[in-house]
Amino acid sequence: MPKSCLLYYVTDRSAFPGDERARRKRLLEKISEAVRAGVDYIQLREKDMPTRDLQKLASEAVHIVNQLRIENPALKTALLINSRTDVAIAVGAHGVHLRSDDISPREVRAIWEKRAAGAPDREFSFPEPIIGVSCHSAEEVTQAEADGATFAVFAPVFEKKGAPAAPLGLTQLRAACKVKMPVLALGGITLQNAKQCLDAGASGIAAIRLFQENEIAEIVSRLRHP
């Protein structure tokens, strides 16, 4: 698989053992691990958290990502906040990830630009947000691109244990990838089937368990240098 294969770690602290404090600590450690390993994007997807708690966790995650990028300018990982443009702006994240039924990327950019225009540069380092959008059909991918998304995540490609949605498969993934912007495959992705997604036209893969349950540096190496 090519070195340019985009990699997207989607977080889920509930999958870690222990109490809430232990899970948050482990999640932040995993975020640090992902940045060091060269993952392109991280989505903080802790949808069940109250706003205050989410903002605190997001602020800690942003600090980790930014500090590691300062220490090593070769690192380019961007942190996105799931659905919450307000939280992303408040903590200085690189962007947001939108649900398929969320506000449009165009609306996010308008909100972001308005906030950036009224803030000193030192308080708002990322005037151009990175915007990912979850899509479940080729039509939704096309619409996301038209609305100004940075990339789309197409899901679920493969069957995933416990998932309510039926897998869309490689044929639909191939149809969804006929746009100019990057499309990442999500849903049941493994080291064994990731190449099939890239061969179908995906620019990369997104995953939760693949990254959380393994050494991320090893996963990155095997995906980019098979």
Secondary structure, 3 states (H helix, E strand, C coil): CCCCCEEEEECCHHHCCCCHHHHHHHHHHHHHHHHHHCCCEEEECCCCCCHHHHHHHHHHHHHHHHHHHHHCCCCCCEEEEECCHHHHHHHCCCEEEECCCCCCHHHHHHHHHHHHHCCCHHHCCCCCCEEEEEECCHHHHHHHHHCCCCEEEECCCCCCCCCCCCCCHHHHHHHHCCCCCCEEECCCCCCCCHHHHHHCCCCEEEECHHHHCCCHHHHHHHHHCC
